[in-house]
Amino acid sequence: MIVFSASDKGGTGRSVTSANIAFRRALAGDDVCYLDFDFGSPTVAAIFDVPSALGGIGQGGLHSYLQGQVHEPVRLDVWAHTEHQALRRRPAGSGSLEFLPGDRSGGEFAVDNDSVIRCIDLFLRLHSEFDVVLVDLSAGRSYAVDLALEVTARPEFHGIGARWLIHHRWTHQHVVAASGFAFGPRGILSAGAARGHDVEQLRGNIRFVRAAVPDPETPPWSLAPPSQSAWMRACDEGLLRLAADRGVGYSAMLGSVPLEPLLQWREQLITDEDVLSSWVAGPETLKAFQDLAGKLTDDDAWGIP
């Protein structure tokens, strides 16, 4: 399974959510590969706590590979290279967890046919090697998104499962942006159709993930003064209506991640120890990542018979 992780804006929790999903799948025993296609800002190494690749690597990353400067991109074993103390020893029963970093200061670049061919070859090889391949794309209608749409439209990709997660925060602006990014005049569906995708099939392979979602019914929000609490509930109800009207409501949503203080201060993997031992993260956040990881390949969650 190849999963593309996208967002219309930065700051949506796309990378930290995707990294935690990848981590959870690996803990469950799957072999997982994570590709940092955020060409303008390849920073997933910070989430995996791999200092040697912070901000990308000096040479040999995905930029270099896609532009034909190297024959193979660098692959890093997260279990072997992380400085995260809880991950230094690969947990028993876990699968492999590798990530392919971008080049430091690589930036966005125009996509040509040679880049598409190299990308197809890379995706097909990784698809045959790993249970889950998660591709973290640059925010917005970027060259990375265009490349993903172009590659998955090619005949070589027919018959290979590809799914899209679109991440957004739980605000009016982000809901509107996420809807436009998927369904707008220059969104994923229209761009996919221009490249030969079946629109309804592509639509069925898109789900939305809400991040930093406060629950007005639980502390500390439920302890707010009555007038503020009523205002928050009204806002939440308004957002639910807006999401439904814009096509990103419950039927199109794969899951949501609650507002988590730890992730507001430091984007990182949430381990069991963070919840059960040090208590620095909430159990609801851990459960949200576990649920998302499980739904990633659950056909029922995607409405597939």
Phi and psi in degrees as GROMACS dihedral restraints (atoms count N, CA, C in turn):
[ dihedral_restraints ]
;  ai    aj    ak    al  type     phi  dphi    fc
    3     4     5     6     1  -110.7    20    10
    4     5     6     7     1   127.8    20    10
    6     7     8     9     1  -121.4    20    10
    7     8     9    10     1   126.8    20    10
    9    10    11    12     1   -99.8    20    10
   10    11    12    13     1   128.7    20    10
   12    13    14    15     1  -108.8    20    10
   13    14    15    16     1   117.0    20    10
   15    16    17    18     1  -133.8    20    10
   16    17    18    19     1   166.9    20    10
   18    19    20    21     1  -161.9    20    10
   19    20    21    22     1   153.6    20    10
   21    22    23    24     1   -78.4    20    10
   22    23    24    25     1   -29.2    20    10
   24    25    26    27     1  -126.5    20    10
   25    26    27    28     1   161.0    20    10
   27    28    29    30     1   -78.7    20    10
   28    29    30    31     1   166.7    20    10
   30    31    32    33     1    74.6    20    10
   31    32    33    34     1    20.7    20    10
   33    34    35    36     1   -92.9    20    10
   34    35    36    37     1    -4.4    20    10
   36    37    38    39     1    84.8    20    10
   37    38    39    40     1    13.5    20    10
   39    40    41    42     1   -58.7    20    10
   40    41    42    43     1   -53.0    20    10
   42    43    44    45     1   -70.7    20    10
   43    44    45    46     1   -43.5    20    10
   45    46    47    48     1   -69.0    20    10
   46    47    48    49     1   -36.2    20    10
   48    49    50    51     1   -67.3    20    10
   49    50    51    52     1   -44.6    20    10
   51    52    53    54     1   -63.6    20    10
   52    53    54    55     1   -42.1    20    10
   54    55    56    57     1   -63.7    20    10
   55    56    57    58     1   -39.5    20    10
   57    58    59    60     1   -69.4    20    10
   58    59    60    61     1   -34.5    20    10
   60    61    62    63     1   -63.7    20    10
   61    62    63    64     1   -46.3    20    10
   63    64    65    66     1   -59.4    20    10
   64    65    66    67     1   -44.1    20    10
   66    67    68    69     1   -60.2    20    10
   67    68    69    70     1   -44.7    20    10
   69    70    71    72     1   -65.8    20    10
   70    71    72    73     1   -39.0    20    10
   72    73    74    75     1   -65.0    20    10
   73    74    75    76     1   -39.9    20    10
   75    76    77    78     1   -65.1    20    10
   76    77    78    79     1   -41.3    20    10
   78    79    80    81     1   -60.6    20    10
   79    80    81    82     1   -32.1    20    10
   81    82    83    84     1   -78.5    20    10
   82    83    84    85     1    -4.1    20    10
   84    85    86    87     1   109.8    20    10
   85    86    87    88     1    -2.4    20    10
   87    88    89    90     1   -79.8    20    10
   88    89    90    91     1   150.0    20    10
   90    91    92    93     1   -86.2    20    10
   91    92    93    94     1   121.7    20    10
   93    94    95    96     1  -125.6    20    10
   94    95    96    97     1   139.1    20    10
   96    97    98    99     1  -126.0    20    10
   97    98    99   100     1   135.4    20    10
   99   100   101   102     1  -119.6    20    10
  100   101   102   103     1   123.6    20    10
  102   103   104   105     1  -107.9    20    10
  103   104   105   106     1   125.8    20    10
  105   106   107   108     1   -89.5    20    10
  106   107   108   109     1    86.4    20    10
  108   109   110   111     1   -92.2    20    10
  109   110   111   112     1    18.2    20    10
  111   112   113   114     1   -82.9    20    10
  112   113   114   115     1    77.8    20    10
  114   115   116   117     1   -61.2    20    10
  115   116   117   118     1   -34.1    20    10
  117   118   119   120     1   -75.4    20    10
  118   119   120   121     1   -23.2    20    10
  120   121   122   123     1  -152.6    20    10
  121   122   123   124     1    75.1    20    10
  123   124   125   126     1   -77.4    20    10
  124   125   126   127     1    91.3    20    10
  126   127   128   129     1  -120.8    20    10
  127   128   129   130     1    12.4    20    10
  129   130   131   132     1   -64.7    20    10
  130   131   132   133     1   -21.4    20    10
  132   133   134   135     1   -59.0    20    10
  133   134   135   136     1   -30.2    20    10
  135   136   137   138     1   -67.2    20    10
  136   137   138   139     1   -35.2    20    10
  138   139   140   141     1   -72.4    20    10
  139   140   141   142     1   -41.6    20    10
  141   142   143   144     1   -78.0    20    10
  142   143   144   145     1    -6.4    20    10
  144   145   146   147     1    58.5    20    10
  145   146   147   148     1    54.8    20    10
  147   148   149   150     1  -114.9    20    10
  148   149   150   151     1    92.9    20    10
  150   151   152   153     1   -59.3    20    10
  151   152   153   154     1   -30.9    20    10
  153   154   155   156     1   -67.1    20    10
  154   155   156   157     1   -14.0    20    10
  156   157   158   159     1  -123.6    20    10
  157   158   159   160     1    18.8    20    10
  159   160   161   162     1   -60.6    20    10
  160   161   162   163     1   127.1    20    10
  162   163   164   165     1    70.3    20    10
  163   164   165   166     1    16.5    20    10
  165   166   167   168     1    99.4    20    10
  166   167   168   169     1   179.6    20    10
  168   169   170   171     1  -114.7    20    10
  169   170   171   172     1   164.3    20    10
  171   172   173   174     1   -63.4    20    10
  172   173   174   175     1   -40.2    20    10
  174   175   176   177     1  -160.7    20    10
  175   176   177   178     1   158.6    20    10
  177   178   179   180     1    87.3    20    10
  178   179   180   181     1    10.3    20    10
  180   181   182   183     1   -83.5    20    10
  181   182   183   184     1  -166.6    20    10
  183   184   185   186     1   -65.1    20    10
  184   185   186   187     1   -33.5    20    10
  186   187   188   189     1   -57.6    20    10
  187   188   189   190     1   -51.1    20    10
  189   190   191   192     1   -59.9    20    10
  190   191   192   193     1   -41.3    20    10
  192   193   194   195     1   -66.8    20    10
  193   194   195   196     1   -50.1    20    10
  195   196   197   198     1   -66.3    20    10
  196   197   198   199     1   -25.0    20    10
  198   199   200   201     1   -93.5    20    10
  199   200   201   202     1     7.2    20    10
  201   202   203   204     1    77.8    20    10
  202   203   204   205     1    19.4    20    10
  204   205   206   207     1   -88.5    20    10
  205   206   207   208     1   -19.5    20    10
  207   208   209   210     1  -137.9    20    10
  208   209   210   211     1   156.4    20    10
  210   211   212   213     1   -81.6    20    10
  211   212   213   214     1   -28.0    20    10
  213   214   215   216     1  -139.0    20    10
  214   215   216   217     1   137.4    20    10
  216   217   218   219     1   -77.4    20    10
  217   218   219   220     1   154.4    20    10
  219   220   221   222     1   -64.8    20    10
  220   221   222   223     1   136.6    20    10
  222   223   224   225     1  -119.7    20    10
  223   224   225   226     1   130.3    20    10
  225   226   227   228     1  -117.0    20    10
  226   227   228   229     1   132.0    20    10
  228   229   230   231     1   -82.3    20    10
  229   230   231   232     1   112.9    20    10
  231   232   233   234     1   -60.7    20    10
  232   233   234   235     1   -43.4    20    10
  234   235   236   237     1   -58.1    20    10
  235   236   237   238     1   -36.4    20    10
  237   238   239   240     1   -84.2    20    10
  238   239   240   241     1   -28.2    20    10
  240   241   242   243     1  -106.0    20    10
  241   242   243   244     1   -12.4    20    10
  243   244   245   246     1   -68.9    20    10
  244   245   246   247     1   150.0    20    10
  246   247   248   249     1  -100.9    20    10
  247   248   249   250     1     3.4    20    10
  249   250   251   252     1   -69.8    20    10
  250   251   252   253     1   120.1    20    10
  252   253   254   255     1   -60.6    20    10
  253   254   255   256     1   -34.5    20    10
  255   256   257   258     1   -75.1    20    10
  256   257   258   259     1   -11.6    20    10
  258   259   260   261     1  -113.6    20    10
  259   260   261   262     1     0.4    20    10
  261   262   263   264     1   -61.5    20    10
  262   263   264   265     1   -32.4    20    10
  264   265   266   267     1  -108.1    20    10
  265   266   267   268     1   121.0    20    10
  267   268   269   270     1   -57.4    20    10
  268   269   270   271     1   123.7    20    10
  270   271   272   273     1   -60.8    20    10
  271   272   273   274     1   144.7    20    10
  273   274   275   276     1   -59.8    20    10
  274   275   276   277     1   135.2    20    10
  276   277   278   279     1    83.6    20    10
  277   278   279   280     1    -2.6    20    10
  279   280   281   282     1   -80.8    20    10
  280   281   282   283     1   156.2    20    10
  282   283   284   285     1   -89.1    20    10
  283   284   285   286     1  -178.9    20    10
  285   286   287   288     1   -71.5    20    10
  286   287   288   289     1   152.1    20    10
  288   289   290   291     1  -139.3    20    10
  289   290   291   292     1   103.1    20    10
  291   292   293   294     1  -118.9    20    10
  292   293   294   295     1   152.7    20    10
  294   295   296   297     1  -138.4    20    10
  295   296   297   298     1   149.0    20    10
  297   298   299   300     1  -108.7    20    10
  298   299   300   301     1   111.2    20    10
  300   301   302   303     1   -81.8    20    10
  301   302   303   304     1   161.7    20    10
  303   304   305   306     1   -85.8    20    10
  304   305   306   307     1   178.9    20    10
  306   307   308   309     1   -87.2    20    10
  307   308   309   310     1   142.6    20    10
  309   310   311   312     1   -62.1    20    10
  310   311   312   313     1   129.2    20    10
  312   313   314   315     1    58.5    20    10
  313   314   315   316     1    30.7    20    10
  315   316   317   318     1   -70.3    20    10
  316   317   318   319     1   -43.1    20    10
  318   319   320   321     1    73.0    20    10
  319   320   321   322     1   170.2    20    10
  321   322   323   324     1   -70.0    20    10
  322   323   324   325     1   153.7    20    10
  324   325   326   327     1  -148.3    20    10
  325   326   327   328     1   149.0    20    10
  327   328   329   330     1   -67.1    20    10
  328   329   330   331     1   144.2    20    10
  330   331   332   333     1   -97.1    20    10
  331   332   333   334     1   128.6    20    10
  333   334   335   336     1  -116.5    20    10
  334   335   336   337     1   178.2    20    10
  336   337   338   339     1   -63.5    20    10
  337   338   339   340     1   -34.7    20    10
  339   340   341   342     1   -63.8    20    10
  340   341   342   343     1   -39.4    20    10
  342   343   344   345     1   -63.6    20    10
  343   344   345   346     1   -40.0    20    10
  345   346   347   348     1   -63.1    20    10
  346   347   348   349     1   -44.3    20    10
  348   349   350   351     1   -63.2    20    10
  349   350   351   352     1   -42.7    20    10
  351   352   353   354     1   -64.3    20    10
  352   353   354   355     1   -39.3    20    10
  354   355   356   357     1   -67.0    20    10
  355   356   357   358     1   -42.2    20    10
  357   358   359   360     1   -58.4    20    10
  358   359   360   361     1   -46.7    20    10
  360   361   362   363     1   -61.0    20    10
  361   362   363   364     1   -43.5    20    10
  363   364   365   366     1   -64.2    20    10
  364   365   366   367     1   -48.2    20    10
  366   367   368   369     1   -61.2    20    10
  367   368   369   370     1   -42.8    20    10
  369   370   371   372     1   -64.6    20    10
  370   371   372   373     1   -41.0    20    10
  372   373   374   375     1   -66.8    20    10
  373   374   375   376     1   -42.8    20    10
  375   376   377   378     1   -68.1    20    10
  376   377   378   379     1   -37.4    20    10
  378   379   380   381     1   -60.1    20    10
  379   380   381   382     1   -36.0    20    10
  381   382   383   384     1   -77.5    20    10
  382   383   384   385     1   -20.2    20    10
  384   385   386   387     1   -96.5    20    10
  385   386   387   388     1   -33.0    20    10
  387   388   389   390     1  -115.7    20    10
  388   389   390   391     1   152.8    20    10
  390   391   392   393     1   -72.7    20    10
  391   392   393   394     1   -39.0    20    10
  393   394   395   396     1  -133.1    20    10
  394   395   396   397     1   129.2    20    10
  396   397   398   399     1  -116.8    20    10
  397   398   399   400     1   116.5    20    10
  399   400   401   402     1  -110.9    20    10
  400   401   402   403     1   121.2    20    10
  402   403   404   405     1  -109.9    20    10
  403   404   405   406     1   112.8    20    10
  405   406   407   408     1   -89.4    20    10
  406   407   408   409     1   108.6    20    10
  408   409   410   411     1   -92.1    20    10
  409   410   411   412     1   153.7    20    10
  411   412   413   414     1   -59.3    20    10
  412   413   414   415     1   151.8    20    10
  414   415   416   417     1   -69.0    20    10
  415   416   417   418     1   148.3    20    10
  417   418   419   420     1    78.7    20    10
  418   419   420   421     1  -175.0    20    10
  420   421   422   423     1   -77.2    20    10
  421   422   423   424     1    77.9    20    10
  423   424   425   426     1   -96.4    20    10
  424   425   426   427     1   172.2    20    10
  426   427   428   429     1   -60.1    20    10
  427   428   429   430     1   -33.6    20    10
  429   430   431   432     1   -64.3    20    10
  430   431   432   433     1   -42.7    20    10
  432   433   434   435     1   -64.8    20    10
  433   434   435   436     1   -44.1    20    10
  435   436   437   438     1   -59.4    20    10
  436   437   438   439     1   -41.4    20    10
  438   439   440   441     1   -63.2    20    10
  439   440   441   442     1   -43.9    20    10
  441   442   443   444     1   -61.8    20    10
  442   443   444   445     1   -42.3    20    10
  444   445   446   447     1   -66.8    20    10
  445   446   447   448     1   -40.2    20    10
  447   448   449   450     1   -65.3    20    10
  448   449   450   451     1   -45.8    20    10
  450   451   452   453     1   -63.4    20    10
  451   452   453   454     1   -46.2    20    10
  453   454   455   456     1   -73.8    20    10
  454   455   456   457     1   -10.1    20    10
  456   457   458   459     1   -88.1    20    10
  457   458   459   460     1   -14.8    20    10
  459   460   461   462     1   -73.2    20    10
  460   461   462   463     1   151.0    20    10
  462   463   464   465     1   -56.2    20    10
  463   464   465   466     1   -33.1    20    10
  465   466   467   468     1   -60.7    20    10
  466   467   468   469     1   -20.9    20    10
  468   469   470   471     1   -96.0    20    10
  469   470   471   472     1    -6.8    20    10
  471   472   473   474     1   -62.2    20    10
  472   473   474   475     1   135.6    20    10
  474   475   476   477     1    89.6    20    10
  475   476   477   478     1    -5.1    20    10
  477   478   479   480     1  -101.3    20    10
  478   479   480   481     1   125.4    20    10
  480   481   482   483     1   -66.1    20    10
  481   482   483   484     1   125.0    20    10
  483   484   485   486     1  -133.3    20    10
  484   485   486   487     1   128.2    20    10
  486   487   488   489     1  -125.0    20    10
  487   488   489   490     1   155.9    20    10
  489   490   491   492     1  -122.0    20    10
  490   491   492   493     1   130.1    20    10
  492   493   494   495     1  -110.7    20    10
  493   494   495   496     1   125.6    20    10
  495   496   497   498     1  -110.2    20    10
  496   497   498   499     1   119.8    20    10
  498   499   500   501     1   -97.8    20    10
  499   500   501   502     1   141.0    20    10
  501   502   503   504     1  -153.9    20    10
  502   503   504   505     1   155.9    20    10
  504   505   506   507     1   -84.0    20    10
  505   506   507   508     1   166.5    20    10
  507   508   509   510     1   -92.9    20    10
  508   509   510   511     1    69.2    20    10
  510   511   512   513     1  -136.2    20    10
  511   512   513   514     1   161.1    20    10
  513   514   515   516     1   -57.5    20    10
  514   515   516   517     1   -47.5    20    10
  516   517   518   519     1   -61.6    20    10
  517   518   519   520     1   -43.5    20    10
  519   520   521   522     1   -71.9    20    10
  520   521   522   523     1   -35.4    20    10
  522   523   524   525     1   -64.2    20    10
  523   524   525   526     1   -45.1    20    10
  525   526   527   528     1   -62.8    20    10
  526   527   528   529     1   -42.6    20    10
  528   529   530   531     1   -65.4    20    10
  529   530   531   532     1   -42.1    20    10
  531   532   533   534     1   -64.6    20    10
  532   533   534   535     1   -40.5    20    10
  534   535   536   537     1   -63.7    20    10
  535   536   537   538     1   -45.3    20    10
  537   538   539   540     1   -64.3    20    10
  538   539   540   541     1   -37.1    20    10
  540   541   542   543     1   -62.9    20    10
  541   542   543   544     1   -35.1    20    10
  543   544   545   546     1   -86.9    20    10
  544   545   546   547     1   -47.2    20    10
  546   547   548   549     1  -114.2    20    10
  547   548   549   550     1    -2.4    20    10
  549   550   551   552     1   -72.0    20    10
  550   551   552   553     1   176.0    20    10
  552   553   554   555     1   -56.6    20    10
  553   554   555   556     1   -30.6    20    10
  555   556   557   558     1  -120.4    20    10
  556   557   558   559     1    28.0    20    10
  558   559   560   561     1   -82.8    20    10
  559   560   561   562     1  -171.8    20    10
  561   562   563   564     1   -61.3    20    10
  562   563   564   565     1   -42.1    20    10
  564   565   566   567     1   -64.1    20    10
  565   566   567   568     1   -46.5    20    10
  567   568   569   570     1   -68.7    20    10
  568   569   570   571     1   -39.3    20    10
  570   571   572   573     1   -66.9    20    10
  571   572   573   574     1   -36.7    20    10
  573   574   575   576     1   -66.8    20    10
  574   575   576   577     1   -42.2    20    10
  576   577   578   579     1   -61.2    20    10
  577   578   579   580     1   -38.5    20    10
  579   580   581   582     1   -64.7    20    10
  580   581   582   583     1   -20.9    20    10
  582   583   584   585     1  -100.3    20    10
  583   584   585   586     1     2.6    20    10
  585   586   587   588     1   102.7    20    10
  586   587   588   589     1     6.1    20    10
  588   589   590   591     1   -71.0    20    10
  589   590   591   592     1   147.8    20    10
  591   592   593   594     1   -75.7    20    10
  592   593   594   595     1   118.2    20    10
  594   595   596   597     1   -61.3    20    10
  595   596   597   598     1   -45.1    20    10
  597   598   599   600     1   -68.2    20    10
  598   599   600   601     1   -36.7    20    10
  600   601   602   603     1   -65.6    20    10
  601   602   603   604     1   -42.3    20    10
  603   604   605   606     1   -64.3    20    10
  604   605   606   607     1   -42.1    20    10
  606   607   608   609     1   -59.1    20    10
  607   608   609   610     1   -40.5    20    10
  609   610   611   612     1   -67.9    20    10
  610   611   612   613     1   -17.1    20    10
  612   613   614   615     1  -100.2    20    10
  613   614   615   616     1    15.8    20    10
  615   616   617   618     1  -114.5    20    10
  616   617   618   619     1   130.0    20    10
  618   619   620   621     1  -135.2    20    10
  619   620   621   622     1   158.3    20    10
  621   622   623   624     1  -111.1    20    10
  622   623   624   625     1   146.6    20    10
  624   625   626   627     1  -125.9    20    10
  625   626   627   628     1   122.0    20    10
  627   628   629   630     1   -91.2    20    10
  628   629   630   631     1   138.4    20    10
  630   631   632   633     1  -124.3    20    10
  631   632   633   634     1   156.5    20    10
  633   634   635   636     1    53.8    20    10
  634   635   636   637     1    51.0    20    10
  636   637   638   639     1   -95.4    20    10
  637   638   639   640     1   113.0    20    10
  639   640   641   642     1   -78.6    20    10
  640   641   642   643     1   147.0    20    10
  642   643   644   645     1  -107.2    20    10
  643   644   645   646     1   108.0    20    10
  645   646   647   648     1   -61.2    20    10
  646   647   648   649     1   -15.2    20    10
  648   649   650   651     1   -91.2    20    10
  649   650   651   652     1    -4.8    20    10
  651   652   653   654     1  -121.2    20    10
  652   653   654   655     1   155.5    20    10
  654   655   656   657     1   -60.9    20    10
  655   656   657   658     1   150.6    20    10
  657   658   659   660     1   -84.1    20    10
  658   659   660   661     1    -5.4    20    10
  660   661   662   663     1   -66.0    20    10
  661   662   663   664     1   -36.4    20    10
  663   664   665   666     1   -71.5    20    10
  664   665   666   667     1   -12.6    20    10
  666   667   668   669     1   -94.0    20    10
  667   668   669   670     1     3.6    20    10
  669   670   671   672     1   -69.2    20    10
  670   671   672   673     1   160.0    20    10
  672   673   674   675     1   -54.7    20    10
  673   674   675   676     1   150.1    20    10
  675   676   677   678     1   -51.6    20    10
  676   677   678   679     1   -43.5    20    10
  678   679   680   681     1   -65.5    20    10
  679   680   681   682     1   -40.4    20    10
  681   682   683   684     1   -69.5    20    10
  682   683   684   685     1   -39.8    20    10
  684   685   686   687     1   -63.3    20    10
  685   686   687   688     1   -42.6    20    10
  687   688   689   690     1   -63.8    20    10
  688   689   690   691     1   -39.3    20    10
  690   691   692   693     1   -63.1    20    10
  691   692   693   694     1   -42.6    20    10
  693   694   695   696     1   -63.8    20    10
  694   695   696   697     1   -42.5    20    10
  696   697   698   699     1   -64.1    20    10
  697   698   699   700     1   -39.2    20    10
  699   700   701   702     1   -64.9    20    10
  700   701   702   703     1   -41.0    20    10
  702   703   704   705     1   -62.5    20    10
  703   704   705   706     1   -43.0    20    10
  705   706   707   708     1   -63.9    20    10
  706   707   708   709     1   -42.9    20    10
  708   709   710   711     1   -64.1    20    10
  709   710   711   712     1   -38.5    20    10
  711   712   713   714     1   -64.9    20    10
  712   713   714   715     1   -38.6    20    10
  714   715   716   717     1   -67.4    20    10
  715   716   717   718     1   -36.7    20    10
  717   718   719   720     1   -62.6    20    10
  718   719   720   721     1   -41.4    20    10
  720   721   722   723     1   -66.9    20    10
  721   722   723   724     1   -43.1    20    10
  723   724   725   726     1   -62.0    20    10
  724   725   726   727     1   -44.8    20    10
  726   727   728   729     1   -61.2    20    10
  727   728   729   730     1   -41.3    20    10
  729   730   731   732     1   -64.6    20    10
  730   731   732   733     1   -44.0    20    10
  732   733   734   735     1   -64.8    20    10
  733   734   735   736     1   -32.1    20    10
  735   736   737   738     1   -92.8    20    10
  736   737   738   739     1     3.2    20    10
  738   739   740   741     1    82.8    20    10
  739   740   741   742     1    14.6    20    10
  741   742   743   744     1  -120.8    20    10
  742   743   744   745     1    26.7    20    10
  744   745   746   747     1   -78.5    20    10
  745   746   747   748     1  -161.6    20    10
  747   748   749   750     1   -58.0    20    10
  748   749   750   751     1   -39.6    20    10
  750   751   752   753     1   -66.5    20    10
  751   752   753   754     1   -22.2    20    10
  753   754   755   756     1  -104.8    20    10
  754   755   756   757     1     1.7    20    10
  756   757   758   759     1   -98.1    20    10
  757   758   759   760     1   132.6    20    10
  759   760   761   762     1   -85.6    20    10
  760   761   762   763     1   -33.8    20    10
  762   763   764   765     1   176.7    20    10
  763   764   765   766     1   177.7    20    10
  765   766   767   768     1  -140.6    20    10
  766   767   768   769     1   153.8    20    10
  768   769   770   771     1  -116.4    20    10
  769   770   771   772     1   126.0    20    10
  771   772   773   774     1   -68.2    20    10
  772   773   774   775     1   160.9    20    10
  774   775   776   777     1   -61.7    20    10
  775   776   777   778     1   116.9    20    10
  777   778   779   780     1  -120.1    20    10
  778   779   780   781     1   113.7    20    10
  780   781   782   783     1   -53.6    20    10
  781   782   783   784     1   -39.7    20    10
  783   784   785   786     1   -59.0    20    10
  784   785   786   787     1   -42.7    20    10
  786   787   788   789     1   -76.5    20    10
  787   788   789   790     1   -19.6    20    10
  789   790   791   792     1   -72.1    20    10
  790   791   792   793     1   -29.6    20    10
  792   793   794   795     1   -94.7    20    10
  793   794   795   796     1   -33.6    20    10
  795   796   797   798     1  -151.4    20    10
  796   797   798   799     1   112.7    20    10
  798   799   800   801     1   -73.5    20    10
  799   800   801   802     1   117.4    20    10
  801   802   803   804     1  -156.7    20    10
  802   803   804   805     1   173.2    20    10
  804   805   806   807     1   -73.0    20    10
  805   806   807   808     1   138.8    20    10
  807   808   809   810     1   -97.0    20    10
  808   809   810   811     1   113.8    20    10
  810   811   812   813     1   -97.4    20    10
  811   812   813   814     1   166.0    20    10
  813   814   815   816     1   -59.8    20    10
  814   815   816   817     1   -35.5    20    10
  816   817   818   819     1   -63.4    20    10
  817   818   819   820     1   -34.5    20    10
  819   820   821   822     1   -63.4    20    10
  820   821   822   823     1   -27.4    20    10
  822   823   824   825     1   -97.2    20    10
  823   824   825   826     1   -42.3    20    10
  825   826   827   828     1   -95.4    20    10
  826   827   828   829     1   -24.1    20    10
  828   829   830   831     1  -108.2    20    10
  829   830   831   832     1   -59.9    20    10
  831   832   833   834     1   -86.0    20    10
  832   833   834   835     1   -17.7    20    10
  834   835   836   837     1    59.8    20    10
  835   836   837   838     1    29.8    20    10
  837   838   839   840     1   -88.0    20    10
  838   839   840   841     1   -11.1    20    10
  840   841   842   843     1  -127.0    20    10
  841   842   843   844     1   153.4    20    10
  843   844   845   846     1   -83.8    20    10
  844   845   846   847     1   145.8    20    10
  846   847   848   849     1   -63.1    20    10
  847   848   849   850     1   -28.7    20    10
  849   850   851   852     1   -63.0    20    10
  850   851   852   853     1   -36.0    20    10
  852   853   854   855     1   -68.6    20    10
  853   854   855   856     1   -43.8    20    10
  855   856   857   858     1   -59.9    20    10
  856   857   858   859     1   -44.9    20    10
  858   859   860   861     1   -64.1    20    10
  859   860   861   862     1   -37.0    20    10
  861   862   863   864     1   -62.3    20    10
  862   863   864   865     1   -43.2    20    10
  864   865   866   867     1   -67.1    20    10
  865   866   867   868     1   -40.0    20    10
  867   868   869   870     1   -62.7    20    10
  868   869   870   871     1   -42.9    20    10
  870   871   872   873     1   -64.6    20    10
  871   872   873   874     1   -43.7    20    10
  873   874   875   876     1   -62.8    20    10
  874   875   876   877     1   -42.0    20    10
  876   877   878   879     1   -61.6    20    10
  877   878   879   880     1   -39.9    20    10
  879   880   881   882     1   -69.6    20    10
  880   881   882   883     1   -38.7    20    10
  882   883   884   885     1   -73.3    20    10
  883   884   885   886     1   -17.0    20    10
  885   886   887   888     1   -54.4    20    10
  886   887   888   889     1   -39.1    20    10
  888   889   890   891     1  -117.6    20    10
  889   890   891   892     1    16.6    20    10
  891   892   893   894     1   -88.6    20    10
  892   893   894   895     1   109.3    20    10
  894   895   896   897     1   -61.1    20    10
  895   896   897   898     1   -33.5    20    10
  897   898   899   900     1   -61.3    20    10
  898   899   900   901     1   -39.4    20    10
  900   901   902   903     1   -66.8    20    10
  901   902   903   904     1   -21.7    20    10
  903   904   905   906     1  -102.6    20    10
  904   905   906   907     1     3.8    20    10
  906   907   908   909     1    69.8    20    10
  907   908   909   910     1    29.1    20    10
  909   910   911   912     1  -100.6    20    10
  910   911   912   913     1   123.5    20    10
